[in-house]
Amino acid sequence: MTSVSDMGSQSSQAFTVLIPRGLQGSVDGLPQDVRQALLSELFRMASLAHQERSLLQASSPYALNLDLDGCHAIVEMDPSRSRLTLAGLTRARALG
């Protein structure tokens, strides 16, 4: 499992972005611009979650859907563990 802490924060409570090994190949296989957009959005979400921690539900994890550059990502937000996990990734297929 790949784990990268949100580097934008000085706090030890910063949100962590996790990309499970099973999805790492899918992320790596994305075109470079799409991969960069996805990773940027995950870190932006982690940074916002850290800044707005008091507004987040502290209960059980919940899923967020993200549509970005022809990809659909499912991101699990776990405020109690300060963690964002990429839980699913699918690419739209071109018709024709």
C-alpha positions, 0 to 999 in steps of 0.5 A: 500500500502506498502512503503519502502524508499531506505535506502541506501541513505542519500538524502531526494530524495531517490527513494521509492519502493511501493508494492500495497496491491493487489500484497502484497499477491502474493509477500508474497506467493513466495518461500522465496528465490524468494521473497528475490531475487525480493525484492533485485532487486527492491531495487537495481533498486531504488538505481541505479535510485537514483544514476543515476537520471540525466540520467533518463527521467523526463517525465511521468512514464514508465514500466520495465519488470523484469524476475527473478527466474521464475517470471515476474514482471512489475515495473513502474519507476516514476522519477518525484516522485522518485518512483518504483512501483511493477505493476504486478507479475506473476509466470511461471507455471511448465509444465508436 
